[in-house]
Amino acid sequence: SLHPRYLKHMIHGKPMGDILTELQLDYIVLMIYVSDIQKVSHKLVSLLKAYPNLFMAVAQSVEPESILGTKSSYAHYTQEEFYQQMTQMDKLFQDYPNFIGVFIQDWESLRTMQDED
């Protein structure tokens, strides 16, 4: 997994995104830790278009707000609200053949999220 900004990082005169594409990896996971679907969409769509032969997933965080803050983590959501957001996000990118899904950071935090009261 990597931060999206690294795809533009130049290595020997080439963007890292181009190098990763040439490596023919199964996929990469982009850590876009933002709890606003539209902001995630804005970042991810531009990368999916820029690298159509690089398969990508997006990582979303449910880590405690004390680690990431409310704008970066879904920790303040209930599990049901979080699942609804991830389903909506998955549907947003279904038209991009190089999008493979949503990954969750981290398992322990997801397991302990609050259910509806």
Secondary structure by P-SEA (a helix, b strand, c coil): cccccccccccccccaaaaaaaacccccccccccccaaaaaaaaaaaaaacccbbbbbbbbcccccccccccccccccaaaaaaaaaaaaaaccccccccccccccaaaaaaccccc
